[in-house]
Amino acid sequence: MPLSQTGSSTKSNTMPTSQTWSYT
């Protein structure tokens, strides 16, 4: 699972940080 991937995460991450991960 690429956690270093930058993208829009609206499932786990609630606060938009510099490092965001997207779960597919």
mmCIF file of the C-alpha atoms, coordinates in Angstrom:
data_MODEL
# 
_entry.id   MODEL 
# 
loop_
_atom_site.group_PDB 
_atom_site.id 
_atom_site.type_symbol 
_atom_site.label_atom_id 
_atom_site.label_alt_id 
_atom_site.label_comp_id 
_atom_site.label_asym_id 
_atom_site.label_entity_id 
_atom_site.label_seq_id 
_atom_site.pdbx_PDB_ins_code 
_atom_site.Cartn_x 
_atom_site.Cartn_y 
_atom_site.Cartn_z 
_atom_site.occupancy 
_atom_site.B_iso_or_equiv 
_atom_site.pdbx_formal_charge 
_atom_site.auth_seq_id 
_atom_site.auth_comp_id 
_atom_site.auth_asym_id 
_atom_site.auth_atom_id 
_atom_site.pdbx_PDB_model_num 
ATOM 1  C CA . MET A 1 1  ? 0.000   0.000  0.000  1.00 0.00 ? 1  MET A CA 1 
ATOM 2  C CA . PRO A 1 2  ? 1.630   3.202  -1.205 1.00 0.00 ? 2  PRO A CA 1 
ATOM 3  C CA . LEU A 1 3  ? 1.335   5.608  1.692  1.00 0.00 ? 3  LEU A CA 1 
ATOM 4  C CA . SER A 1 4  ? 3.856   8.005  0.219  1.00 0.00 ? 4  SER A CA 1 
ATOM 5  C CA . GLN A 1 5  ? 1.589   8.624  -2.742 1.00 0.00 ? 5  GLN A CA 1 
ATOM 6  C CA . THR A 1 6  ? 0.187   12.124 -2.821 1.00 0.00 ? 6  THR A CA 1 
ATOM 7  C CA . GLY A 1 7  ? -3.488  12.419 -3.622 1.00 0.00 ? 7  GLY A CA 1 
ATOM 8  C CA . SER A 1 8  ? -6.903  13.247 -2.274 1.00 0.00 ? 8  SER A CA 1 
ATOM 9  C CA . SER A 1 9  ? -7.936  11.136 0.669  1.00 0.00 ? 9  SER A CA 1 
ATOM 10 C CA . THR A 1 10 ? -11.451 11.486 1.971  1.00 0.00 ? 10 THR A CA 1 
ATOM 11 C CA . LYS A 1 11 ? -11.749 8.172  3.788  1.00 0.00 ? 11 LYS A CA 1 
ATOM 12 C CA . SER A 1 12 ? -9.037  7.943  6.408  1.00 0.00 ? 12 SER A CA 1 
ATOM 13 C CA . ASN A 1 13 ? -7.365  11.331 6.459  1.00 0.00 ? 13 ASN A CA 1 
ATOM 14 C CA . THR A 1 14 ? -9.673  14.046 7.718  1.00 0.00 ? 14 THR A CA 1 
ATOM 15 C CA . MET A 1 15 ? -7.200  16.911 7.709  1.00 0.00 ? 15 MET A CA 1 
ATOM 16 C CA . PRO A 1 16 ? -5.540  17.849 4.404  1.00 0.00 ? 16 PRO A CA 1 
ATOM 17 C CA . THR A 1 17 ? -1.837  17.488 5.079  1.00 0.00 ? 17 THR A CA 1 
ATOM 18 C CA . SER A 1 18 ? 1.204   17.646 2.843  1.00 0.00 ? 18 SER A CA 1 
ATOM 19 C CA . GLN A 1 19 ? 1.232   13.875 2.615  1.00 0.00 ? 19 GLN A CA 1 
ATOM 20 C CA . THR A 1 20 ? -2.114  12.408 1.696  1.00 0.00 ? 20 THR A CA 1 
ATOM 21 C CA . TRP A 1 21 ? -2.924  8.872  0.700  1.00 0.00 ? 21 TRP A CA 1 
ATOM 22 C CA . SER A 1 22 ? -5.829  7.538  -1.304 1.00 0.00 ? 22 SER A CA 1 
ATOM 23 C CA . TYR A 1 23 ? -7.400  4.174  -0.604 1.00 0.00 ? 23 TYR A CA 1 
ATOM 24 C CA . THR A 1 24 ? -8.916  2.424  -3.557 1.00 0.00 ? 24 THR A CA 1 
# 
